């Protein structure tokens, strides 16, 4: 039986090559797109699932005590929390702390040649780290590698970088300017790409001297705390128990910081701790953050999953549309088979077999297209997209099951529809295509273009928001700003270096600061001395050249001035800080702000700058305080910001490096560009925009393919009508307008349906940004016009071709 079905299918494909090609290519494109998206989604959902007992692993988040907004949480926590959790809560089996010591210089003496590098991915952890997380070691014992002090586990890439192909165990790396020796006790295998953090250097916890120094502190929130709970633990009940931690442990320590716990609770609402499953960290931490690495967004998973489903549905609609449209062509075949004794279920089996075979061909072609898509998409999906879909059993099942599933779903309606004809009606030649099937096809076309147009609108809005990111006035000028990092490594020669830099003809201005905007916030607690109101405010130390270098705008008072000793005890604030303390422009100058972390005198406000976006546009502008670089408040690191003309950049970089090396420092010269750093903030949105554009293109191509095939069939059915109209005097343009009119009406309905859908989806996405575009009607007008043009171009060729036929050729049989 199946052999007979196969022969008939091959004959039909050969006879109807044009329509078979449209169906196969449309399905292949849909399958390839959907599989690529599915691979990405599956990988994102697999984050941290490989760890042992992952269902019992949790991160302990806490109230964000540094945020000026009430109700915020953060992934950072405090050092003594782990011990309290283990000792006071029997539900907690074990706890782990991971610290972020910060970037550092690492040196290695290789036979008298000192290798020196700036290293970024440095963590420190308790000795039970490898009991929690399944990072495999190819060298070292996971039970011992982090015991003691001055021990370090390095990645395989770092082992090759420093030691080549020689064994790494026992080698000594020198960390920092004081060249603290760290013994290499372990080397990891290639680390999984689906973990919520990775590392190049993992120090034993107490190798960081700040750990012992602040182990008593419930304010120094520089670690991430993980727990493994005992089996059967009720996490909701345990969360409730955690509410008492602050009362018992936090409150007694705050007076050492000059803070009152009750006042803090009134201001912030609570100080508590919360469990978050480790498997949720990657996708469900957009508002909480991840101190150890980047996060994604579960909403993007929903968006891409819906897109994958919609694309495959669009491809299936093409199949259904063309199959039902051409059912009348095979009506006589069905009638004859019924007369010869074929049962309807046999005919349905034949049509479904043809559908499945076509889907099988489309799947094979789709897998080839998938590889081409993957090469393109991997440039935008910097999240460890799997190199192959064959290494996961679920994908193998999906790939082999897809032709069967899609073939049955796409072919079931055409199969039942085509086999419903009565033999007597068909063989008498009285078969007429009913309005019901035409209406059904029209509904499917409307659905296709509604989805395609909605995707086009969303793509345009995403790109408009990205353009807004790049063009919005941030309150400072990020263009033509070069940043020399680790400038404090020059020590006492830093000022001399800055003055040398300013002499270069391409340099407009240069200024020192503790760090650069956009790299994270240095927040601490400050008090309005008059009202004694404690507030969390971001701070930065900067010198007199920083204002003009960054293009900040003074709106009241002045910035720091060179040689003015009183500026050591002065501050410059932004407008948000003024509003936070309830001041106004008339009385802001002369106000005094005191830092709660030391006993120094309060600092006088000498100036106020216009508000500026020092962090991502996802967040509203927060309060900010500038201290002079000579102020006693903490913050010894320095970067040198250089505003340049943009001319002869290679020559400028060469000059900067030569002058750096002339001072004899062994720290390597390192620089970055501020505009590139800000662009990196929006990589996730850029990937979303690029992928959305690609998948929208696929959806539109699939819809146009279906429309082209349907138009070709519809026009063919009306050849005699066209011939008669031409004989009666109808012009070419009139006939083309007639043939295009119905399809234009369908696209017009699709536009009306797509507008509210696209507006709602785009508006929901934009809500995550504090600064966002307003959705204008122009985007809907442009998209609708593009959709109509595409429809006309798709249908127009067939219409013009049919309208150009000689009536003699179409009517000679009448």
matplotlib code that plots the C-alpha trace (Angstrom):
import matplotlib.pyplot as plt

x = [0.0, 2.7, 4.6, 1.6, 1.2, 4.9, 4.6, 1.5, 3.3, 6.4, 4.2, 2.2, 5.4, 6.9, 3.7, 3.3, 6.9, 6.2, 3.8, 5.8, 8.9, 7.1, 5.7, 9.0, 11.1, 8.5, 8.4, 12.2, 12.6, 10.0, 11.6, 15.1, 14.1, 12.1, 14.9, 17.4, 15.2, 14.4, 18.1, 18.7, 15.7, 16.6, 20.2, 18.9, 16.6, 19.4, 21.5, 22.9, 20.8, 24.1, 25.0, 24.5, 21.4, 20.5, 16.9, 18.2, 20.6, 19.6, 21.1, 20.3, 19.4, 18.8, 17.1, 19.1, 20.2, 22.1, 19.2, 17.3, 14.1, 12.1, 11.5, 14.5, 16.5, 20.1, 22.2, 25.0, 24.9, 27.2, 30.0, 28.5, 25.2, 26.5, 27.5, 24.2, 22.2, 24.1, 24.0, 20.5, 18.4, 18.4, 16.8, 20.2, 22.6, 25.5, 26.4, 28.9, 30.3, 31.7, 33.5, 34.5, 37.9, 38.0, 40.3, 44.0, 47.4, 48.8, 52.5, 54.5, 58.2, 58.9, 62.7, 63.5, 60.9, 58.1, 54.7, 52.3, 48.6, 45.4, 42.9, 39.2, 37.4, 38.7, 36.6, 37.3, 35.3, 35.0, 36.7, 33.4, 32.9, 33.3, 30.7, 28.1, 29.1, 30.0, 33.1, 35.3, 39.0, 41.6, 44.3, 43.9, 41.7, 38.4, 38.2, 41.5, 42.2, 40.7, 41.8, 44.1, 45.2, 47.0, 45.6, 44.2, 42.3, 42.7, 40.9, 42.5, 42.8, 44.8, 47.0, 47.9, 48.4, 50.8, 52.4, 52.0, 51.8, 53.7, 51.9, 50.4, 50.1, 52.5, 53.4, 53.3, 51.4, 52.0, 48.8, 48.6, 51.2, 52.4, 52.9, 51.2, 52.2, 49.3, 50.0, 48.1, 46.3, 43.9, 43.0, 39.5, 38.4, 36.5, 33.8, 30.2, 28.6, 25.3, 26.4, 25.4, 29.1, 32.5, 36.0, 39.6, 41.0, 39.3, 41.1, 40.7, 38.4, 40.8, 43.4, 41.5, 42.5, 39.2, 37.4, 38.9, 38.6, 34.8, 33.7, 31.7, 30.0, 26.3, 26.8, 29.8, 27.8, 30.6, 29.8, 27.2, 25.8, 24.5, 22.9, 22.0, 18.8, 17.9, 15.5, 11.8, 12.5, 9.5, 11.2, 8.3, 8.3, 12.1, 11.8, 9.4, 11.9, 14.6, 12.7, 14.0, 17.7, 18.0, 16.4, 18.8, 22.0, 21.9, 20.5, 23.2, 26.0, 24.6, 25.7, 29.3, 28.4, 26.5, 23.3, 20.0, 18.2, 14.7, 15.3, 16.5, 13.4, 11.2, 13.1, 13.5, 10.5, 12.5, 15.9, 15.4, 16.8, 15.2, 15.8, 16.1, 16.6, 20.0, 18.3, 16.3, 19.3, 20.1, 16.6, 14.8, 17.3, 16.8, 15.8, 18.0, 21.1, 23.9, 27.1, 29.1, 28.0, 25.5, 21.8, 19.2, 15.5, 12.8, 10.6, 13.0, 12.5, 8.7, 9.2, 11.5, 9.4, 6.3, 8.2, 9.3, 5.7, 4.4, 7.0, 6.3, 2.5, 3.0, 4.8, 2.0, -0.6, 1.2, 0.8, -2.9, -3.7, -2.1, -3.4, -7.0, -6.7, -5.5, -7.9, -10.2, -7.4, -7.3, -11.1, -11.4, -8.6, -10.5, -13.8, -12.3, -10.6, -13.9, -15.7, -13.0, -13.7, -11.2, -12.4, -12.3, -9.9, -7.5, -7.7, -7.1, -4.1, -2.8, -3.1, -1.5, 1.4, 2.1, 2.0, 4.4, 6.8, 6.8, 7.6, 10.4, 12.0, 11.5, 13.1, 16.2, 16.5, 15.7, 18.6, 21.0, 19.5, 19.7, 23.5, 23.7, 21.4, 23.4, 26.7, 24.9, 23.1, 26.0, 27.6, 24.7, 23.9, 26.9, 25.3, 26.8, 24.5, 25.1, 27.3, 25.1, 21.5, 22.6, 24.2, 20.9, 18.5, 15.5, 16.5, 17.0, 13.5, 12.2, 14.0, 12.7, 9.2, 8.8, 7.9, 5.3, 3.8, 3.9, 2.8, -0.3, -1.2, -0.7, -2.2, -5.2, -7.6, -6.7, -7.0, -10.5, -11.5, -10.2, -11.8, -15.2, -16.2, -19.0, -17.9, -21.1, -20.6, -17.0, -17.2, -20.1, -17.8, -20.1, -17.5, -17.3, -14.9, -17.1, -17.1, -16.5, -13.0, -12.2, -13.2, -11.1, -8.1, -8.7, -8.7, -5.4, -3.8, -5.1, -3.6, -0.2, 0.0, -1.3, 1.6, 4.1, 3.1, 3.1, 6.6, 7.6, 6.2, 7.9, 11.2, 11.0, 10.2, 13.1, 15.4, 13.9, 14.6, 18.2, 18.7, 17.3, 20.0, 22.6, 21.3, 19.8, 21.5, 23.0, 23.9, 27.5, 29.4, 30.6, 32.0, 35.8, 36.6, 39.4, 39.9, 43.3, 42.5, 44.5, 46.0, 46.7, 49.4, 51.6, 51.6, 53.1, 53.9, 50.2, 49.9, 53.0, 51.6, 48.3, 50.2, 52.3, 49.1, 47.5, 50.4, 49.6, 48.0, 45.1, 44.1, 41.5, 41.3, 42.1, 40.7, 41.2, 38.4, 37.9, 36.2, 34.1, 30.4, 28.6, 30.9, 28.7, 27.9, 29.9, 27.1, 27.3, 25.3, 25.3, 23.5, 22.2, 23.8, 21.0, 18.1, 20.1, 18.5, 20.5, 20.3, 22.0, 23.8, 26.2, 29.6, 32.7, 36.1, 37.2, 39.7, 39.3, 39.7, 36.9, 34.0, 35.1, 36.5, 33.2, 31.1, 29.1, 27.0, 27.2, 23.9, 24.8, 28.1, 31.4, 33.4, 36.7, 39.6, 43.3, 45.3, 42.2, 42.9, 39.3, 38.0, 39.3, 36.3, 33.8, 31.3, 29.5, 26.1, 23.5, 19.9, 18.6, 20.6, 19.2, 15.7, 16.4, 17.3, 14.5, 16.6, 16.1, 18.4, 18.2, 19.6, 21.5, 25.0, 26.5, 24.5, 26.6, 26.7, 28.4, 29.7, 28.6, 31.6, 34.2, 34.4, 35.5, 33.8, 30.8, 31.5, 30.1, 28.1, 30.0, 28.2, 25.5, 25.6, 22.7, 21.3, 23.1, 22.6, 25.6, 24.0, 21.8, 18.7, 16.8, 17.0, 15.9, 18.6, 19.7, 21.4, 25.1, 28.0, 31.4, 34.3, 37.7, 40.4, 42.2, 39.2, 39.7, 36.6, 37.5, 38.4, 42.0, 41.7, 42.0, 41.3, 42.3, 39.6, 40.9, 38.8, 40.5, 39.9, 39.3, 42.2, 45.3, 44.0, 46.8, 49.3, 47.7, 47.5, 51.2, 52.1, 50.0, 51.7, 55.2, 54.7, 53.2, 56.2, 58.6, 57.7, 59.1, 55.9, 55.6, 51.9, 50.8, 49.1, 45.4, 42.7, 39.1, 36.6, 33.7, 31.2, 31.9, 31.5, 28.0, 27.1, 28.0, 25.3, 22.7, 24.1, 21.1, 18.7, 21.0, 20.9, 17.1, 16.8, 19.1, 17.4, 13.9, 14.8, 16.1, 13.2, 10.7, 12.3, 11.8, 8.2, 7.5, 9.3, 7.2, 4.0, 4.9, 5.8, 2.3, 0.7, 2.7, 1.6, -2.0, -2.1, -0.6, -3.3, -6.2, -5.1, -4.8, -8.4, -9.6, -7.8, -11.0, -12.7, -9.7, -9.9, -13.6, -13.0, -10.2, -12.5, -15.1, -12.5, -11.0, -7.5, -4.4, -4.3, -8.0, -7.5, -4.4, -6.3, -9.1, -6.8, -4.8, -7.9, -8.9, -5.4, -5.0, -8.2, -6.8, -3.6, -5.6, -7.5, -4.3, -2.9, -5.9, -5.6, -1.8, -1.8, -3.3, -1.4, 2.0, 1.3, 0.6, 3.6, 6.0, 4.6, 5.1, 8.7, 9.4, 8.1, 11.4, 13.2, 13.0, 13.8, 12.0, 10.5, 6.9, 5.2, 4.1, 1.6, 4.3, 5.7, 2.3, 1.9, 5.4, 4.9, 1.4, 2.7, 5.6, 3.2, 1.0, 3.9, 5.2, 1.8, 1.5, 4.9, 4.2, 0.8, 1.7, 3.9, 1.2, -1.5, 0.4, 1.4, -2.3, -3.6, -1.1, -2.3, -3.9, -7.6, -7.4, -5.2, -7.5, -10.9, -10.1, -11.5, -14.9]
y = [0.0, 2.5, 1.7, 2.6, 5.9, 6.6, 6.1, 8.4, 11.0, 11.0, 11.3, 14.2, 16.0, 15.5, 16.8, 19.7, 20.7, 24.4, 24.0, 21.2, 23.4, 26.3, 24.0, 22.2, 25.4, 27.2, 24.3, 24.0, 27.7, 27.4, 24.3, 25.7, 28.9, 27.1, 24.6, 27.4, 29.3, 26.1, 25.3, 28.7, 28.4, 25.0, 26.1, 29.1, 26.9, 24.5, 27.0, 25.4, 22.2, 20.1, 20.8, 17.9, 18.2, 21.4, 21.1, 21.8, 24.6, 28.2, 31.7, 33.8, 37.3, 40.2, 43.6, 46.1, 48.4, 50.5, 51.3, 54.6, 52.8, 50.9, 47.1, 46.4, 43.2, 42.3, 39.2, 40.4, 39.5, 39.7, 37.5, 36.4, 35.3, 31.8, 30.8, 32.1, 30.1, 26.8, 27.2, 28.6, 27.0, 23.1, 23.2, 24.4, 21.5, 23.6, 27.1, 28.6, 32.1, 33.5, 36.8, 39.2, 40.5, 42.6, 42.9, 42.6, 42.4, 38.8, 38.1, 35.0, 34.6, 32.3, 31.7, 35.3, 36.7, 38.3, 37.9, 40.6, 40.7, 42.5, 39.8, 40.4, 37.1, 36.6, 35.1, 33.8, 31.0, 28.8, 25.4, 23.6, 25.3, 22.2, 20.4, 22.9, 23.5, 20.8, 22.5, 19.6, 19.6, 18.1, 18.9, 18.9, 17.4, 19.3, 18.5, 20.2, 22.9, 25.8, 24.9, 27.3, 30.7, 31.9, 29.0, 29.5, 27.3, 28.5, 27.8, 25.7, 28.8, 30.6, 27.5, 27.6, 31.3, 31.3, 27.9, 26.7, 22.9, 22.4, 21.2, 24.0, 22.4, 23.9, 26.9, 30.4, 33.4, 36.8, 38.9, 42.7, 45.4, 43.7, 40.5, 38.2, 34.6, 32.3, 28.6, 26.9, 24.0, 23.1, 23.6, 23.3, 21.6, 23.7, 25.3, 24.9, 27.7, 27.2, 28.3, 31.6, 32.5, 31.4, 32.3, 32.4, 32.5, 31.1, 32.1, 30.4, 32.7, 34.0, 34.9, 38.1, 40.0, 41.9, 38.7, 38.6, 42.3, 42.4, 39.0, 40.6, 43.2, 43.0, 46.0, 45.0, 43.1, 41.9, 38.2, 35.9, 33.3, 29.9, 27.2, 23.5, 22.7, 19.3, 17.2, 18.1, 21.6, 24.0, 27.0, 29.4, 28.6, 29.1, 32.4, 33.5, 32.4, 34.5, 37.6, 37.5, 37.4, 41.2, 41.8, 39.4, 40.1, 43.2, 45.7, 45.2, 46.0, 49.1, 51.6, 50.9, 52.6, 55.4, 53.9, 53.3, 50.1, 51.4, 54.5, 52.3, 50.1, 53.2, 54.4, 51.1, 49.1, 46.0, 44.3, 40.7, 37.7, 35.5, 32.2, 32.0, 28.6, 28.5, 27.3, 30.6, 32.9, 33.3, 34.0, 35.5, 38.0, 41.1, 43.2, 41.4, 41.1, 38.6, 39.8, 37.0, 37.2, 38.4, 37.5, 37.1, 37.6, 35.0, 37.3, 36.9, 33.2, 33.7, 36.0, 33.6, 30.6, 32.3, 33.3, 29.8, 28.5, 31.3, 30.7, 26.9, 27.7, 30.1, 27.4, 24.9, 27.5, 27.7, 23.9, 23.9, 26.8, 25.4, 21.9, 23.0, 25.3, 22.5, 19.9, 20.5, 19.6, 16.1, 15.8, 13.5, 11.3, 11.0, 10.3, 7.6, 6.0, 6.0, 4.4, 1.7, 0.8, 2.9, 3.7, 7.2, 6.3, 4.9, 8.2, 10.1, 7.9, 8.7, 12.4, 12.3, 10.2, 12.7, 15.4, 13.5, 12.8, 16.4, 17.4, 14.8, 16.4, 19.8, 18.7, 17.4, 20.6, 22.6, 21.0, 22.2, 25.7, 25.5, 25.2, 28.4, 30.2, 29.0, 30.4, 33.7, 33.8, 32.7, 36.1, 37.6, 35.0, 35.3, 32.9, 29.5, 28.4, 24.8, 24.0, 21.1, 20.0, 16.4, 16.2, 16.3, 13.4, 15.7, 17.3, 13.9, 13.0, 16.4, 16.2, 12.7, 13.4, 16.8, 15.4, 13.2, 15.9, 18.7, 16.4, 15.2, 18.6, 20.4, 17.6, 16.6, 19.3, 19.1, 15.3, 15.4, 18.2, 16.6, 13.2, 14.7, 15.1, 12.9, 10.8, 11.5, 15.2, 15.1, 12.8, 14.8, 17.9, 19.8, 20.5, 24.1, 25.5, 26.4, 29.7, 27.9, 26.7, 30.1, 31.8, 29.4, 30.1, 33.8, 33.5, 31.7, 34.4, 37.1, 35.1, 34.8, 38.5, 39.6, 37.7, 38.9, 42.5, 42.4, 41.0, 43.8, 46.4, 45.0, 44.8, 48.5, 49.5, 47.5, 49.2, 52.6, 52.0, 50.9, 54.1, 56.0, 54.5, 55.7, 59.2, 60.3, 63.1, 61.4, 64.7, 64.2, 63.6, 60.0, 60.5, 60.8, 59.8, 57.4, 55.9, 54.8, 52.1, 51.2, 54.7, 54.5, 52.0, 55.0, 56.0, 59.4, 59.9, 59.9, 63.7, 64.0, 61.4, 63.4, 66.6, 64.8, 63.5, 67.0, 68.3, 66.1, 68.0, 65.5, 65.9, 68.5, 67.8, 65.1, 64.3, 61.7, 59.9, 56.9, 54.9, 55.6, 56.0, 52.9, 50.4, 50.0, 52.2, 53.0, 53.5, 54.3, 56.0, 59.8, 62.1, 65.6, 67.1, 69.6, 67.1, 64.0, 62.1, 59.0, 58.2, 55.8, 57.8, 56.8, 58.5, 59.2, 60.9, 63.2, 66.0, 69.5, 68.3, 65.7, 68.1, 69.5, 66.2, 64.5, 67.4, 67.6, 70.8, 73.0, 74.6, 76.0, 76.9, 75.5, 72.3, 71.5, 73.8, 73.0, 74.2, 75.0, 73.1, 73.7, 71.4, 68.4, 68.8, 69.8, 68.0, 68.5, 66.9, 66.3, 67.5, 64.1, 64.5, 68.0, 66.6, 63.6, 65.8, 68.2, 71.2, 73.7, 75.7, 78.7, 77.0, 74.0, 75.7, 75.6, 72.6, 70.0, 66.2, 63.7, 60.3, 57.7, 55.5, 57.6, 60.4, 63.1, 66.5, 67.0, 68.2, 71.4, 71.5, 73.9, 73.1, 71.1, 69.5, 68.7, 65.2, 62.7, 59.0, 57.3, 53.9, 52.1, 53.8, 50.9, 52.9, 56.3, 58.9, 58.4, 60.7, 61.3, 62.9, 63.9, 64.1, 65.6, 63.0, 64.3, 63.7, 61.3, 59.2, 55.7, 55.1, 54.8, 53.4, 55.9, 56.0, 58.8, 60.1, 61.8, 63.8, 63.9, 65.3, 62.0, 62.6, 60.2, 57.9, 55.3, 58.0, 59.1, 55.6, 55.0, 58.3, 57.3, 53.9, 55.3, 57.8, 55.1, 52.8, 55.7, 55.8, 52.3, 50.8, 47.1, 47.3, 47.0, 49.9, 49.3, 51.5, 51.5, 53.7, 55.1, 55.0, 51.3, 50.6, 52.2, 50.3, 47.0, 47.8, 47.1, 43.9, 41.9, 44.4, 44.5, 40.7, 40.8, 43.4, 41.5, 38.2, 39.7, 41.3, 37.9, 35.9, 38.6, 38.3, 34.6, 35.0, 37.5, 35.3, 32.3, 34.4, 35.8, 32.3, 31.1, 34.1, 33.6, 30.0, 30.8, 33.7, 31.6, 29.0, 31.5, 33.4, 30.1, 29.3, 32.6, 32.5, 32.1, 34.9, 37.1, 36.2, 37.1, 40.4, 41.3, 40.5, 42.8, 45.6, 45.4, 47.0, 45.4, 47.7, 47.1, 43.3, 43.6, 45.8, 43.2, 40.3, 42.2, 43.7, 40.7, 40.1, 43.8, 43.6, 40.6, 42.4, 45.5, 43.4, 41.9, 45.4, 46.4, 43.2, 43.5, 47.1, 46.4, 43.2, 44.7, 47.8, 45.8, 43.5, 46.4, 48.5, 45.6, 45.3, 49.0, 49.1, 47.7, 51.0, 54.1, 56.1, 54.9, 56.0, 56.7, 54.4, 56.6, 55.9, 56.3, 52.9, 51.3, 53.3, 52.4, 48.7, 48.6, 50.2, 47.7, 44.8, 46.1, 46.6, 43.1, 41.7, 43.6, 42.5, 38.9, 38.8, 41.4, 39.1, 36.5, 39.1, 40.8, 37.5, 36.3, 39.7, 39.6, 36.3, 36.3, 35.6, 33.3, 30.9, 30.9, 30.7, 28.4, 25.4, 27.1]
z = [0.0, 1.0, -2.2, -4.2, -2.2, -2.9, -6.6, -6.8, -4.7, -7.0, -10.1, -8.6, -7.5, -11.0, -12.7, -10.4, -9.9, -9.5, -6.6, -5.1, -5.1, -3.4, -0.7, 0.0, 0.0, 2.2, 4.7, 4.6, 5.4, 8.3, 9.7, 9.5, 11.3, 13.9, 14.7, 15.0, 17.4, 19.3, 19.7, 21.2, 23.5, 24.7, 25.4, 27.4, 29.4, 30.2, 32.2, 35.4, 35.0, 34.9, 38.6, 41.1, 43.2, 41.3, 42.5, 46.0, 45.1, 45.7, 45.7, 48.7, 47.5, 49.8, 50.0, 47.9, 50.7, 48.1, 45.9, 46.4, 45.3, 47.8, 47.3, 45.1, 45.6, 44.7, 44.1, 46.4, 50.1, 53.1, 54.5, 57.8, 56.2, 55.2, 58.8, 60.2, 57.6, 58.4, 62.2, 62.7, 60.0, 60.0, 56.5, 55.2, 54.5, 53.3, 52.3, 49.9, 49.4, 46.1, 46.2, 43.4, 44.3, 41.1, 38.1, 38.8, 37.3, 37.1, 36.5, 35.8, 35.6, 32.7, 32.7, 33.5, 31.2, 33.2, 31.6, 32.7, 31.9, 33.1, 34.0, 34.5, 35.2, 38.8, 41.6, 45.1, 46.7, 49.8, 49.7, 49.0, 45.7, 43.7, 45.9, 44.6, 41.0, 38.5, 36.9, 35.9, 36.7, 34.4, 37.0, 40.8, 43.4, 43.7, 47.4, 48.2, 45.5, 47.5, 51.0, 52.7, 51.4, 48.3, 46.2, 42.7, 40.2, 36.6, 33.4, 30.6, 28.5, 31.2, 31.7, 28.0, 28.1, 31.0, 30.9, 27.3, 27.1, 30.4, 33.6, 35.6, 39.1, 41.6, 39.4, 41.1, 39.7, 41.2, 41.8, 42.1, 42.6, 45.9, 43.8, 46.2, 45.2, 44.3, 43.9, 41.0, 42.5, 39.7, 36.1, 34.8, 31.7, 29.1, 31.2, 30.2, 28.2, 30.0, 33.5, 35.0, 35.6, 34.5, 35.6, 34.5, 38.1, 41.2, 44.4, 47.7, 49.7, 52.3, 49.7, 49.5, 52.7, 52.7, 53.7, 57.2, 57.5, 56.8, 58.0, 60.8, 58.5, 57.5, 55.2, 53.1, 50.4, 48.2, 48.0, 46.5, 48.9, 47.8, 49.9, 49.3, 51.1, 52.7, 50.6, 51.1, 52.4, 52.1, 50.5, 51.1, 54.8, 54.9, 53.2, 56.0, 58.6, 56.9, 57.7, 61.3, 60.3, 60.0, 63.4, 65.2, 63.3, 61.2, 63.7, 66.4, 63.8, 62.2, 64.9, 64.0, 60.6, 62.3, 61.0, 62.8, 61.9, 62.6, 60.6, 57.7, 57.8, 57.7, 54.7, 52.8, 54.0, 54.9, 55.2, 54.4, 52.5, 49.8, 48.1, 44.3, 42.5, 40.8, 37.6, 37.6, 37.9, 34.2, 32.9, 35.9, 37.4, 35.2, 38.2, 40.7, 38.6, 38.7, 40.4, 38.8, 35.2, 32.6, 32.6, 30.0, 30.1, 30.2, 28.2, 25.3, 25.5, 25.3, 22.3, 20.4, 21.3, 20.0, 16.8, 16.2, 16.5, 14.3, 11.5, 11.3, 11.3, 8.4, 6.5, 7.2, 6.1, 2.7, 2.4, 3.4, 1.1, -2.0, -1.3, -0.9, -3.9, -6.1, -4.8, -7.7, -10.1, -8.5, -8.2, -11.2, -9.8, -6.5, -8.4, -10.5, -7.5, -5.6, -8.6, -8.8, -5.1, -3.1, 0.3, 1.6, 4.4, 1.7, -0.2, 3.0, 3.7, 0.2, 0.7, 4.1, 2.8, 0.1, 2.8, 5.0, 2.1, 1.2, 4.8, 4.9, 1.8, 3.4, 6.6, 4.8, 2.9, 6.1, 8.0, 5.3, 5.5, 9.3, 9.1, 6.9, 9.4, 12.4, 10.9, 10.5, 13.8, 16.0, 15.4, 17.3, 19.9, 22.2, 24.6, 23.7, 20.9, 20.4, 17.4, 16.4, 17.0, 16.9, 20.3, 22.2, 22.1, 22.2, 18.9, 17.2, 18.2, 17.1, 13.7, 12.9, 14.4, 12.7, 9.2, 10.7, 12.9, 10.4, 7.6, 9.4, 10.8, 7.5, 5.4, 7.4, 6.2, 2.5, 2.7, 4.1, 1.8, -1.4, -0.6, 0.1, -3.6, -4.9, -7.9, -9.9, -9.6, -10.4, -13.5, -15.0, -15.0, -12.7, -10.0, -8.9, -6.4, -3.5, -1.6, 1.7, 0.6, -0.8, 2.4, 4.4, 2.1, 2.5, 6.3, 6.2, 4.0, 6.4, 9.3, 7.5, 6.7, 10.1, 11.8, 9.2, 9.5, 13.3, 13.2, 10.8, 13.1, 16.2, 14.3, 13.3, 16.9, 18.3, 15.9, 16.6, 20.3, 19.5, 17.5, 20.4, 22.6, 20.2, 19.6, 23.0, 24.7, 27.8, 29.5, 28.6, 25.3, 24.9, 21.4, 20.8, 24.4, 24.9, 28.4, 29.7, 32.3, 35.4, 35.4, 39.1, 38.3, 37.4, 41.1, 41.8, 38.1, 37.1, 37.0, 34.9, 32.5, 32.3, 31.5, 28.8, 27.3, 27.2, 25.1, 22.2, 19.3, 18.9, 22.6, 23.5, 27.3, 29.8, 33.3, 36.0, 37.7, 40.0, 37.1, 34.0, 33.5, 32.5, 34.3, 37.4, 40.3, 43.4, 45.9, 49.5, 52.3, 52.7, 55.1, 54.7, 57.7, 58.4, 58.3, 59.2, 56.4, 55.3, 51.5, 49.1, 46.4, 43.6, 43.9, 41.9, 42.6, 39.8, 39.1, 37.7, 34.1, 34.2, 33.7, 30.3, 29.2, 29.6, 28.4, 31.7, 32.0, 35.1, 36.0, 39.4, 41.1, 39.8, 39.4, 41.2, 40.4, 40.3, 43.3, 45.4, 48.6, 50.0, 47.2, 49.0, 51.3, 48.7, 46.5, 43.2, 42.9, 40.1, 40.0, 41.2, 44.5, 45.0, 44.7, 46.9, 49.8, 49.1, 48.2, 45.3, 43.0, 45.2, 48.4, 47.1, 47.2, 50.6, 51.7, 53.5, 53.0, 55.2, 54.3, 56.9, 56.4, 58.3, 60.8, 58.4, 58.3, 56.1, 52.6, 51.2, 47.9, 45.6, 42.3, 40.6, 37.1, 34.9, 35.3, 33.1, 32.3, 34.0, 33.6, 31.1, 29.8, 31.4, 34.6, 35.6, 36.4, 40.0, 42.5, 42.0, 44.0, 42.7, 45.2, 44.4, 43.7, 46.8, 49.1, 52.0, 51.0, 49.7, 46.1, 45.0, 41.5, 38.6, 34.9, 32.5, 30.2, 27.1, 24.7, 21.3, 17.9, 16.2, 13.8, 13.6, 16.2, 15.6, 16.1, 19.4, 20.7, 19.9, 21.7, 24.8, 25.0, 24.5, 27.2, 29.5, 29.0, 29.5, 33.2, 33.7, 35.1, 34.4, 34.1, 30.5, 28.7, 28.3, 26.8, 25.7, 23.8, 25.8, 22.9, 22.4, 26.1, 26.0, 22.9, 24.7, 27.3, 24.7, 23.1, 24.2, 22.5, 19.4, 19.1, 19.6, 16.8, 14.4, 15.0, 14.8, 11.5, 10.2, 11.4, 10.2, 6.8, 6.8, 7.8, 5.1, 2.5, 3.5, 3.4, 0.0, -1.3, -0.3, -1.8, -5.1, -5.4, -4.5, -7.0, -9.7, -9.2, -8.8, -12.0, -13.9, -12.9, -14.4, -17.7, -19.7, -17.8, -18.6, -22.3, -22.4, -20.6, -23.1, -26.1, -24.5, -24.4, -20.9, -20.7, -19.3, -16.3, -15.5, -15.6, -13.4, -10.9, -10.8, -10.2, -7.5, -5.8, -3.8, -2.5, -1.7, 0.4, 2.3, 3.1, 4.1, 6.6, 7.9, 8.5, 10.5, 12.6, 13.0, 14.4, 17.8, 18.2, 17.3, 19.4, 22.5, 22.2, 21.4, 24.3, 26.7, 25.6, 25.9, 29.5, 30.7, 29.8, 31.8, 28.7, 25.6, 22.3, 21.8, 19.3, 16.4, 13.7, 11.0, 11.8, 11.1, 7.9, 6.6, 7.5, 5.9, 2.7, 2.6, 3.0, 0.2, -2.1, -1.4, -2.0, -5.3, -6.4, -5.5, -7.3, -10.0, -12.1, -12.3, -13.0, -15.8, -17.3, -17.4, -18.6, -21.5, -22.9, -26.3, -25.9, -28.9, -26.9, -23.9, -25.7, -28.7, -26.9, -26.2]

ax = plt.figure().add_subplot(projection="3d")
ax.plot(x, y, z, "-o")
ax.set_aspect("equal")
plt.show()
